[in-house]
């Protein structure tokens, strides 16, 4: 699978800009507000990752799945279960990297763990795939490498007997601890492509590659605390993404195209595209996470809800609800005892406002006495974070 590394000299300016932009992202917001954004972005990441797979499960449906509110339609329910599995595994990855910050996220055991955790949560019908000839069904075993040969488009994946050796080489080549954070970031596009090129699993390789990519970005300090998602950019440029992946499968063009059997130029082109997509997503989120602009969008949303211009889960969106959301954006969390004074309401009326916003998904709290914390529900996100995804009827 040589070359494993793209042209680093060519990519360094772009990677440096991405690293600097990602590390300051969201620095003006309260940590609890950032956590609320991060929670929303998990749903967004899941939505776009599913979309790349051709599965359109809207964030509102994903929110409902996380609350165990499933569609009566069996197909929609299965897609919701798939989305819930994705988010649960993403949370597992985040917790694991907190506990093991030096984790080699390219290790074969780690990749098999991702695959196993995801596939064990899937409905049974998602574990069946057709073989390359389209003549028989194959069972995908969670966490197990494929035991048969496959062809994906024009790409003939490596012989299944070579997978262990290739993945061992992969783990060494892309281990973040063997590189500076900047060099690792420049090589991430290559790690993303080469994992898909190896195609270690019978199915789910794209999903594992994107989850690994999220973990890799966090591992090298560019994950922005979950404040941006590469999957959104890749899905929005899905044709370029697929074309770039296919091009990087190519053999070396001539004697000037690196020294391995595969094309260095095509790999470097894909890595440049990958970094451009990531930088575009960081810049996009940076424009949305300015605290003053976010408060202004909350006010605009509240006025539109009160006027009936935006339909939410419940009617009668009060101006006091908007005011409480403004305070939560600025403060992140608020003791319940402070709410009546902040809203200039009697305690009973203030409790009704809190219950209303909790029911709409804007507030979460571990207990009825703990401080209330901000949350961004999927139904409101397109108005508070324009162009994040398209709104849909509740």
C-alpha positions, 0 to 999 in steps of 0.5 A: 500500500505504499506510499503511506505518506503524502507530499508533506511539503505541499500540505504543510501550509494548509494543515497548519492553518487547519490546526490553528483554526481548530484549536481556537474554535469556540473559545469565547463560549461557556464550556457548558454551552460548548458541550451543548453544541458538541451534543448537537454535532454528534447528531449532525455527524451521524446524519451526514455519515448515514447520508454518505451511506445512502441512508437519510435519517433526519436529525429530528428522527435521530433525536427521537431515536436517542429518546427511544421514540421509534417510528412505527414504519419498520424501515424508518425504525431500522434506520433510527436504530442504526443512527442510535448505534452510531452515536453510542459508538461515537460516545464510546470513542470519546470516553476511551480517548479521555481515559487513554489519550495516547491510544493508537486509533489505527491499531487493528484491535481498535478498528475491530472494536469500533466495528464490533460495537457498531454492528452488535447494535444494528438490526439483523437486516443490516448485517447481511450484504450481497457478494461482489457477484450479487448472487449470494448473501454474506453475514457480516460478523461484528468485529471480524475481518472478512474471510472472502475477496471483494471488489468495490467499484473498480477497486479490487480489494487485497486478498483476505489472506493479506489483511492481518499483515496489511493492518499491522503495517497500517497501524505502524504507518499511521500511529499518531505517536510516531509523528508530530501532531502536524505530520499526523494531521497531514497524513490523516487523509492517507490513513482514511483512504488506505483503510478503505483501500484495505477494506478489512470488513465485509461491510461497514468500512466507510463507517469505521473509517469515518469514526476512526477519523473523528477519533484521530482528529481528537487524538492529535488535538484538532477535534475542536472538542466536537465542535465541527464534523468532517462528515458534513463536509464530505457528504456535501461534496460527496461526488468529489469525495468518492472521485478522490478516493477512487483516484487514490486507488490508482497505480503509480503513473510514471517514474516521477510519481513516488516510489511505491506501487500506488500513485503518490500524486493521487494520494496527495491530491486526496489528502489536500482535498480532505484538509480543505474540507476540514478547514471549510467546516472549521471556518463555517462553525467559527462563524456560528459560534460567536457568542453575540451572534448566537444570542441574536439568533436565539432572540430571532428564533424566539420571536419567530416561534412566538409569532407562529412563523416557526412551528415547534413541538409545542404552541405558546412559546413565551418571551420568557422562554427566549430570555432563559435561553439567552441566559443559558447561552451566556452562562452554560448552566443556571441553578433552578433557584436563580430562574425566577429572579432572572425572568422576573416571574413567580416561582411557579410560573418560572417552573412552568417555563423550565418544564416547557423548555425541557419538554422541547429539548432545550434544557437537560438536568440529571435531577429535578434539583440540579442546575439546568443546562443548555441543549440544542434540539434537532428541530431548532438547530437549523434556525440557530445554526443556519445551513447546518442541515435542512429543517423538516416538519415535526 
